[in-house]
Amino acid sequence: MIAFRAAEQKDAHYLIDIDIKCFDYAWTPEEWRQVGKYCVACVATWNGTPVGMAIFCNDHAGSIEIVKIAVKKAYRRLGIARRLLYNCILYARELYATRLVMVVPESTLQPGNPEDVSEWLTQLRFRAQVPLLKDYFTFYGEPEDGVVFTLPIPLT
């Protein structure tokens, strides 16, 4: 049974595990400490065990930035990520935000790359924006440009 809820302290090790298994560049302990201070985390659970997450922040400019969204490989293609995204939209509406924003590393937007989420975002009506965000990410000490995808949110 799939369920969605706000993340709790007891979920921390599950979320870190999801991060490590789903991303080539998992967050550092310091980045994880910032989540509780500045962001909201939503968890997807399967029979009570977290299997997916969405972490999003209010940028105070009318937007909600999705900083991480991931589902463990064994639970993909079940619509879990879409429902996590829907929870982000509900949160955004509560804050009267007008759009969702997701910044994706430019290097992952390549055909055949398993981390390329551009097709999924496009299917969900996100649109890539220009220009790129220069040196938005740092992976292993190296700068990486970011591609901004946005989704307008109707307030009704």
Phi, psi and omega per residue, in radians:
M1 nan 2.241 -3.140
I2 -1.633 2.436 3.101
A3 -2.512 2.759 -3.129
F4 -2.249 2.445 -3.128
R5 -2.788 2.953 3.041
A6 -1.213 2.520 3.121
A7 -1.200 2.616 3.097
E8 -2.152 2.898 -3.137
Q9 -0.956 -0.658 -3.110
K10 -1.134 -0.263 -3.134
D11 -1.491 -0.155 -2.975
A12 -0.909 -0.860 -3.089
H13 -1.189 -0.516 3.069
Y14 -1.191 -0.743 -3.122
L15 -1.155 -0.697 3.079
I16 -1.101 -0.720 3.102
D17 -1.087 -0.770 3.094
I18 -1.061 -0.767 3.136
D19 -1.023 -0.842 -3.110
I20 -1.118 -0.689 -3.084
K21 -1.391 -0.369 -3.054
C22 -1.807 -0.299 -3.066
F23 -2.221 2.458 3.042
D24 -1.128 -0.548 -3.098
Y25 -2.073 1.459 3.130
A26 -1.230 2.726 3.131
W27 -1.195 2.662 3.055
T28 -1.399 2.860 3.064
P29 -0.971 -0.649 3.124
E30 -1.123 -0.711 3.108
E31 -1.117 -0.672 3.098
W32 -1.137 -0.639 3.120
R33 -1.098 -0.532 -3.134
Q34 -1.246 -0.390 -3.077
V35 -1.002 -0.876 -3.114
G36 -1.142 -0.459 -3.121
K37 -1.392 -0.684 -2.949
Y38 -2.127 -0.175 -3.001
C39 -2.269 2.974 3.047
V40 -2.063 2.435 3.111
A41 -2.088 2.319 3.058
C42 -1.950 2.427 -3.087
V43 -2.068 2.392 2.972
A44 -1.746 2.224 3.136
T45 -2.039 2.587 3.044
W46 -2.078 1.975 -3.067
N47 0.908 0.696 3.065
G48 1.562 -0.182 -3.124
T49 -1.775 2.215 3.125
P50 -1.058 2.262 3.124
V51 -2.211 -0.116 3.138
G52 -2.725 2.845 -3.122
M53 -2.679 2.676 2.953
A54 -2.358 2.279 3.130
I55 -2.122 2.193 -3.054
F56 -2.459 2.652 -3.055
C57 -2.276 2.566 3.043
N58 -1.491 2.092 -3.137
D59 -1.548 0.050 3.085
H60 1.061 0.358 3.072
A61 -2.195 0.487 -3.140
G62 1.492 0.170 -3.113
S63 -2.217 2.679 2.962
I64 -2.001 2.173 3.117
E65 -1.694 2.184 3.017
I66 -1.491 1.924 -3.073
V67 -1.596 -0.345 3.079
K68 -2.772 2.375 2.989
I69 -2.512 2.243 -3.060
A70 -2.731 2.622 3.065
V71 -2.367 2.356 3.101
K72 -0.987 2.532 -3.030
K73 -0.922 -0.736 -3.095
A74 -1.154 -0.266 -3.074
Y75 -1.994 0.213 3.122
R76 -1.361 2.830 3.131
R77 1.181 0.429 3.085
L78 -1.987 0.092 -3.133
G79 1.452 0.183 -3.088
I80 -1.171 -0.780 -3.128
A81 -1.112 -0.664 3.091
R82 -1.090 -0.698 3.141
R83 -1.252 -0.580 3.028
L84 -1.107 -0.756 3.094
L85 -1.055 -0.723 3.105
Y86 -1.041 -0.695 3.086
N87 -1.097 -0.637 3.062
C88 -1.097 -0.717 3.126
I89 -1.112 -0.761 3.107
L90 -1.045 -0.762 3.104
Y91 -1.075 -0.767 -3.133
A92 -1.075 -0.726 3.127
R93 -1.109 -0.671 3.117
E94 -1.043 -0.558 -3.127
L95 -1.668 0.118 -3.119
Y96 1.031 0.542 3.058
A97 -1.260 2.601 -3.088
T98 -1.798 -0.151 3.117
R99 -2.783 2.711 2.954
L100 -1.729 2.535 3.127
V101 -2.258 2.396 3.013
M102 -2.363 2.247 3.112
V103 -1.864 2.216 -3.033
V104 -2.070 2.391 3.083
P105 -1.018 2.296 -3.097
E106 -1.005 -0.673 -3.072
S107 -1.142 -0.343 -3.138
T108 -1.464 -0.190 -3.078
L109 -1.552 1.070 -3.108
Q110 -2.275 2.395 3.122
P111 -0.935 2.351 3.119
G112 1.562 -0.226 3.116
N113 -1.336 2.121 -3.109
P114 -1.111 -0.309 3.110
E115 -1.602 0.034 -3.135
D116 -1.265 1.921 -3.123
V117 -1.778 0.081 -3.044
S118 -1.072 -0.710 3.140
E119 -1.136 -0.749 3.121
W120 -1.086 -0.799 3.139
L121 -1.095 -0.702 3.125
T122 -1.128 -0.710 3.080
Q123 -1.050 -0.552 -3.136
L124 -1.530 0.141 3.095
R125 1.344 0.281 2.941
F126 -1.233 2.635 3.101
R127 -2.224 2.367 3.087
A128 -1.247 2.490 -3.119
Q129 -2.004 2.720 3.017
V130 -2.119 2.662 0.023
P131 -1.436 3.060 3.026
L132 -1.180 2.708 3.022
L133 -1.562 1.879 -3.077
K134 -1.102 2.249 3.059
D135 0.925 0.670 -3.099
Y136 -1.186 -0.650 -3.133
F137 -1.896 2.769 2.956
T138 -2.296 2.047 3.122
F139 -2.058 2.046 -3.130
Y140 0.928 0.713 3.086
G141 1.443 -0.042 -3.115
E142 -1.848 2.359 3.122
P143 -1.277 2.616 -3.136
E144 -2.479 2.315 3.099
D145 -1.268 2.691 3.122
G146 -2.027 2.506 3.044
V147 -1.820 2.208 -3.106
V148 -1.591 2.232 3.004
F149 -1.989 2.385 3.131
T150 -2.238 2.661 3.079
L151 -2.350 2.005 3.076
P152 -1.132 2.508 -3.139
I153 -2.054 1.997 3.011
P154 -1.235 2.437 -3.075
L155 -1.346 -0.109 3.116
T156 -1.991 nan nan
